[in-house]
Amino acid sequence: MSPTSDPGAGALGALGGTLAPPPSPATRARAGLRARLASLSRPRPELMLLLVLSAGLNLWGLSRNGWANEYYSAAVRSMTQSWHAFLYGSFDAAGVMTVDKPPLALWVQAGFAEVFGFHPLSLLVPQALMGVAAVALVYDLTRRRFGRVAGFVAGLALATTPIAVAISRHNNPDALLILCCVAALWLVVRGLEDGRTRWLVAAGVCVGLGFETKMAAALLIVPALAAAWLWVAPLGRLRALRQLLAGGAAMVVVGGAWPALLALTPAADRPWVSGTSDNSILSLILGYNGLGRLAGQSGGPQAFGAGGPGGGGGGGPFGGPAGVLRLLDASLGGQAGWLLGFALVAGIGLVVASRLRRTDARTGWLIAVGGSFLACAVAFSSAQGIFHPYYVAQLAPFTAALVGAGVAQILAGGRAARILGPAAVVAGVLCELLVLRESPGTLGWLVPLLLVGGMGAAVALAGLGAGRVRAAVVASALVLLFAAPVTWSAQTLGHATSGTFPAGGPATSAFAGGPGGIGPAPPRAAGGGMGAAPPTTGPRSPGAGAAPPGMAGAAPGGGMPGRGGFAGPGPGRDSGALTAAVAYAKRHGGGTVAVSSQSAAAPQIVGSGADVVALGGFSGRESEVDAAWLAQAVRDGKVRWVLADGGGQAGPGHDGRVGASALMAAVADTCMPVSVSARGTTVMLYDCQGNADALEAAS
């Protein structure tokens, strides 16, 4: 048909009009951007209140935490001194051994340290800001489906979860892990609205970044995200499968980038992979940071059960015995267990209300959020390997979102809400009573209020319809349920949250001593300081002679003492052995001093930038290296001196892992011994320069 024969065109021409060309893709994109910016410009005082509250909790008195986990602080300092150490995530500037996690979180901290200088706040402020960002995302994640009130309650729940506050004030990688997981969840939920592939690809990128932060922990949410997308399938199941493949490819490419770098780099040209006995990144992914955490591995809580070192009862000190109520026990309940009952009932209520119908907008949200909640809850409740209480911080955002969604359902009124409201409040009260029972002497005044006020609110919600009175009852019930986590979150600010195992709440909630039991840890002064750059390696004097068999070990008790600290073996700040060894090395030609434990070496690196490395992983037991490897490190100038410290065998809590013990014995048999006095105690320092061949033969 010709243009002149188009009746529509003729009618428009008669009216003096013209046919407007369809808008271009660029025009539509600009219009969409303007609409999004306009929506952002709407005043949302509840969001601003959440951001201010979260920032206050995360930043107030932050400097009292000092260097927090000195293990990671030392690695950040090393990364700012060497691009090689930065790229490979090396714990030490010499590039001898990595940390036992991927380096993304440390890269962020190192970037801030480069800009603002190596200072505790340079490491901790970005962590605090990540916590604030996670609160904002949880708010919007919940608001998009259930409204602003629900979003506010969800954001408030996350902002006041004690372990979320503690993690945001600490330099462990979990703050970035949580942000990556919440961002991935937000992107998937947003993508379910229009079905565009780009949302799923972006979510895959976020999961990949989470993997580069803490490996397998980030993958816990993947089944729920995939199930939500495949079930709802906004543009059809076949296309949903293709989109999932695109998102999975993005996840693999981003998450596999750093592991691929290590795998493709010759072992002689990169640091040893900490936490492994074969120097393989795959072993770290699948074992120490993977299935070993769930299925059990050496160093897990079962290694310190009743009758074991320290007398830890049940399943040991780290997280308590596995089981259905583990998330409410003395180790975990006060950290993130307060609102679990309310969240679980809210999730069940959503299942009943939506019936998981694809056409119900709540279905995809529930499968993604609720599935992530269940995956983390089940994994943490049943984990048999190394499990630390602060891991439950990853569960906090999903719990918070379900709480917000539950409040929205209860406020809606109707027959279903009259059942859900009382059930959620009763479950919330019972859950908090169980947590309080496991924390004797804590918030005793709250128990009668929960019993009376909670039961009263439940009865009222069973009879009231929608309206202001019902809203007031819901608000009162929330005040009661939030009283405990808010109090514990505020108490977190009253003392240093430092050491290896951060914990929220009062000072008595700290986890001290690593293997050996749970209990309050002594207060710790902020350590470290602005040290000078590490000394330049000087000329090396020839070494000669073989040491007699045996070695003099330093007194155990190194590591990082303090609130939540790990009292690992090896010469630490208290023994003075490493300080004396470093001083001796400087006076006699310089060179790097090696100990078995990275935790023992950390204070020296943080405090003065000392030329110190470790040979056996975090505690001296995680990495089993051989003498041939050390001999090559000696030839390459990465190591000269080795301080005898038992190689991870000495001290309480030994769990059977070999670590650096065999290596230390080979050093004692082949390198030149030197007696060094440290605070009235004589320790043995070995000079391995010139003895690399003998050391290699000992392997």
HUPEJO-V998381 format. One record per backbone hydrogen bond with DSSP energy under -0.5 kcal/mol. CO is the residue of the C=O (numbers start at 0). NH is the residue of the N-H. E is the energy in kcal/mol with one decimal. If there is no record, write none. Layout:
# HUPEJO-V998381
co-><CO;CO>
nh-><NH;NH>
e-><E;E>
This chain:
# HUPEJO-V998381
co-><1;2;4;5;6;7;8;9;10;11;12;17;23;24;25;26;27;28;29;30;31;32;33;34;35;36;37;38;43;43;44;45;46;47;48;49;50;51;52;53;54;55;58;60;61;62;64;67;67;68;68;69;70;71;72;73;74;75;76;77;77;81;82;83;84;84;85;88;91;95;96;96;102;103;104;105;106;107;108;109;110;111;112;116;118;118;119;119;120;123;124;125;126;127;128;129;130;131;132;133;134;135;136;137;138;139;141;141;142;146;147;148;149;150;151;152;153;154;155;157;159;160;160;161;162;163;164;165;166;171;172;172;173;174;175;176;177;178;179;180;181;182;183;184;185;186;187;189;189;190;190;195;195;196;197;198;199;200;201;202;203;204;205;206;207;209;209;210;211;213;214;215;216;217;218;218;220;221;222;223;224;225;226;227;228;232;235;236;237;238;239;240;241;242;243;244;245;246;247;248;249;250;251;253;255;256;257;258;259;260;265;266;271;271;272;275;279;280;281;282;282;283;285;285;286;286;288;289;289;290;290;291;292;293;296;299;300;301;304;307;308;312;313;315;316;322;324;325;328;331;331;332;334;336;338;339;340;341;342;343;344;345;346;347;348;349;350;353;356;358;359;359;360;361;362;363;364;365;365;366;367;368;369;370;371;372;373;374;375;376;377;378;380;383;384;387;388;389;390;391;391;392;392;394;395;396;397;398;399;400;401;402;403;404;405;406;407;409;412;413;414;415;415;416;418;419;420;421;422;423;424;425;426;427;428;429;430;431;432;433;435;438;440;442;442;443;443;444;445;446;447;448;448;449;450;451;452;453;454;455;456;457;458;459;459;466;467;468;469;470;471;472;473;474;475;476;477;478;479;479;480;481;482;483;484;485;486;487;487;488;489;490;491;495;499;500;505;506;506;509;513;518;528;550;551;558;558;561;563;563;564;564;564;565;565;567;567;569;569;571;575;576;577;578;579;580;581;582;583;584;584;585;591;591;592;593;594;595;596;597;598;600;600;601;602;603;603;603;604;609;610;612;615;615;616;617;619;620;621;622;625;626;627;628;629;630;631;632;632;633;639;640;641;641;643;645;646;646;650;657;659;660;661;662;663;664;665;666;666;670;671;673;675;677;680;680;682;682;683;684;685;685;686;687;688;690;691;692;693;695>
nh-><4;5;6;9;10;11;12;13;14;16;15;19;27;28;29;30;31;32;33;34;35;36;37;38;39;40;41;41;46;47;48;49;50;51;52;53;54;55;56;57;58;59;61;63;64;65;67;69;498;71;72;73;74;75;76;77;78;79;80;80;81;85;86;87;88;89;88;98;94;271;90;91;106;107;108;109;110;111;112;113;114;115;116;118;121;122;122;123;124;127;128;129;130;131;132;133;134;135;136;137;138;139;140;141;142;143;144;145;146;150;151;152;153;154;155;156;157;158;159;160;161;163;164;165;166;167;168;168;169;174;175;176;177;178;179;180;181;182;183;184;185;186;187;188;189;190;191;192;193;193;194;198;199;200;201;202;203;204;205;206;207;208;209;210;211;212;213;214;103;216;217;218;219;220;221;222;224;225;226;227;228;229;230;231;232;235;239;240;241;242;243;244;245;246;247;248;249;250;251;252;253;254;255;256;259;260;261;262;263;264;268;269;97;273;275;623;283;284;285;286;287;288;290;291;289;291;215;292;293;293;294;295;384;383;299;302;303;304;307;310;311;315;305;319;318;325;327;328;332;334;335;336;162;339;342;343;344;345;346;347;348;349;350;351;352;353;354;356;359;360;362;363;364;365;366;367;368;369;370;370;371;372;373;374;375;376;377;378;379;380;381;382;322;301;300;390;391;392;393;394;395;395;396;398;399;400;401;402;403;404;405;406;407;408;409;410;411;412;416;417;418;418;419;420;422;423;424;425;426;427;428;429;430;431;432;433;434;435;436;437;438;441;442;445;446;446;447;448;449;450;451;452;453;453;454;455;456;457;458;459;460;461;462;462;463;470;471;472;473;474;475;476;477;478;479;480;481;482;482;483;484;485;486;487;488;489;490;491;504;492;492;493;494;497;501;510;508;509;520;511;516;511;530;552;683;560;572;564;499;500;512;513;566;559;567;556;557;557;571;575;579;580;581;582;583;584;585;586;587;587;589;588;639;640;612;642;614;615;600;601;602;603;604;605;606;607;608;609;608;611;592;594;621;622;597;598;659;658;623;624;629;630;631;632;633;634;635;637;638;636;687;593;643;685;553;648;659;660;653;660;663;664;665;666;667;668;669;669;670;546;686;684;682;680;677;682;675;684;643;673;641;687;671;690;542;694;695;696;697;698>
e-><-1.0;-1.1;-0.6;-2.1;-2.4;-2.4;-2.7;-2.4;-1.6;-3.2;-1.2;-0.5;-2.5;-2.4;-2.3;-2.4;-2.5;-2.4;-2.5;-2.2;-2.2;-2.6;-2.3;-2.0;-1.9;-1.4;-0.5;-0.8;-0.9;-1.7;-2.5;-2.0;-2.5;-2.5;-2.6;-3.0;-2.6;-2.4;-2.5;-2.4;-2.2;-2.0;-1.8;-1.5;-1.8;-1.8;-2.5;-1.0;-1.5;-0.7;-2.0;-2.7;-1.3;-2.3;-2.3;-2.4;-2.4;-1.7;-0.6;-1.1;-0.8;-2.2;-2.8;-2.0;-0.7;-2.4;-0.7;-1.8;-1.4;-2.6;-2.8;-0.7;-2.7;-1.9;-1.8;-2.8;-2.4;-2.0;-2.4;-2.2;-1.6;-3.2;-1.7;-1.1;-0.9;-1.0;-0.8;-2.0;-2.4;-2.2;-2.4;-1.8;-1.7;-1.7;-2.4;-2.2;-1.7;-2.0;-2.2;-2.3;-2.3;-2.2;-2.9;-1.9;-2.7;-2.1;-0.9;-2.5;-2.1;-2.2;-2.6;-2.4;-2.5;-2.7;-2.7;-2.5;-2.0;-2.7;-1.7;-1.5;-0.6;-0.6;-2.0;-2.4;-2.6;-1.7;-0.7;-0.8;-1.4;-0.9;-0.5;-1.8;-2.7;-1.9;-2.6;-2.3;-2.7;-2.4;-2.3;-2.2;-2.7;-2.4;-2.0;-2.3;-2.6;-2.4;-1.7;-1.3;-0.5;-0.7;-3.2;-0.8;-0.8;-2.4;-2.5;-2.2;-2.3;-2.1;-2.1;-2.4;-2.4;-2.4;-2.2;-2.3;-2.0;-0.8;-2.7;-2.4;-1.7;-1.5;-1.9;-1.1;-1.1;-0.8;-1.0;-0.6;-2.1;-2.7;-2.5;-2.3;-2.1;-2.5;-2.5;-2.3;-2.4;-2.1;-2.1;-2.2;-1.7;-2.6;-2.4;-2.0;-1.9;-2.7;-2.9;-2.3;-2.1;-2.1;-2.5;-2.6;-2.4;-2.8;-2.1;-0.9;-2.3;-1.9;-2.1;-2.6;-2.4;-1.2;-2.1;-1.1;-2.8;-0.8;-1.1;-0.8;-1.4;-2.2;-2.9;-2.2;-0.9;-2.5;-1.6;-0.6;-1.4;-1.2;-0.7;-1.6;-0.6;-0.7;-3.5;-1.3;-1.7;-2.4;-1.9;-1.8;-1.9;-0.8;-2.8;-2.4;-0.7;-2.3;-0.7;-0.5;-1.3;-1.4;-1.8;-1.7;-2.6;-0.8;-2.0;-2.3;-2.1;-1.1;-2.4;-2.5;-2.1;-2.3;-2.3;-2.1;-2.6;-1.9;-1.9;-2.2;-2.5;-2.8;-2.0;-2.0;-1.3;-0.6;-1.8;-0.6;-0.8;-2.8;-2.7;-2.3;-3.0;-2.3;-0.7;-1.3;-1.6;-2.4;-2.6;-2.6;-2.2;-2.6;-2.8;-2.2;-2.8;-2.0;-1.7;-1.2;-2.2;-0.6;-0.9;-2.1;-1.6;-1.7;-2.0;-1.1;-0.9;-0.5;-0.6;-2.0;-2.6;-2.0;-1.9;-2.1;-2.3;-2.3;-2.4;-2.1;-1.8;-1.8;-2.3;-2.4;-1.1;-1.0;-0.5;-1.6;-0.8;-0.7;-3.0;-2.8;-1.8;-3.0;-2.3;-2.7;-2.5;-2.4;-2.6;-2.7;-2.2;-2.1;-2.4;-2.0;-2.0;-2.7;-2.1;-1.4;-0.9;-1.5;-0.5;-1.5;-0.5;-0.9;-0.5;-0.7;-2.6;-2.3;-2.7;-2.2;-0.7;-1.4;-1.3;-2.2;-2.5;-2.2;-2.1;-2.3;-2.6;-1.3;-0.7;-1.1;-1.9;-2.1;-2.4;-2.1;-2.6;-2.4;-2.2;-2.5;-2.3;-2.1;-1.9;-2.4;-2.6;-0.8;-0.5;-0.6;-0.6;-2.4;-2.1;-2.7;-2.4;-2.3;-2.3;-1.3;-1.0;-0.6;-1.1;-1.5;-0.9;-0.8;-0.7;-0.6;-2.1;-1.5;-0.5;-0.6;-1.1;-0.9;-1.4;-0.7;-1.1;-0.5;-0.5;-2.8;-0.5;-3.1;-0.9;-0.6;-0.6;-1.7;-1.8;-0.7;-0.7;-0.7;-0.7;-1.3;-2.2;-2.3;-2.7;-2.1;-2.3;-2.5;-2.1;-1.6;-1.0;-0.6;-2.7;-0.6;-1.9;-2.7;-2.4;-3.2;-1.9;-2.5;-1.5;-1.7;-0.6;-0.6;-1.7;-2.9;-2.7;-1.9;-0.6;-1.6;-1.4;-1.9;-2.4;-2.0;-0.9;-2.0;-2.6;-2.6;-2.1;-0.6;-0.5;-0.9;-1.7;-2.7;-1.8;-1.8;-2.2;-2.2;-2.3;-2.2;-1.2;-1.1;-3.0;-2.5;-0.6;-2.8;-0.6;-1.9;-0.7;-0.6;-0.6;-1.8;-2.5;-1.9;-2.0;-2.2;-2.2;-1.3;-1.0;-0.8;-2.7;-0.6;-3.1;-3.3;-3.0;-1.7;-3.6;-0.5;-2.8;-0.6;-2.4;-2.6;-2.3;-0.7;-2.1;-2.3;-0.6;-2.4;-2.6;-2.3;-1.3;-1.3>
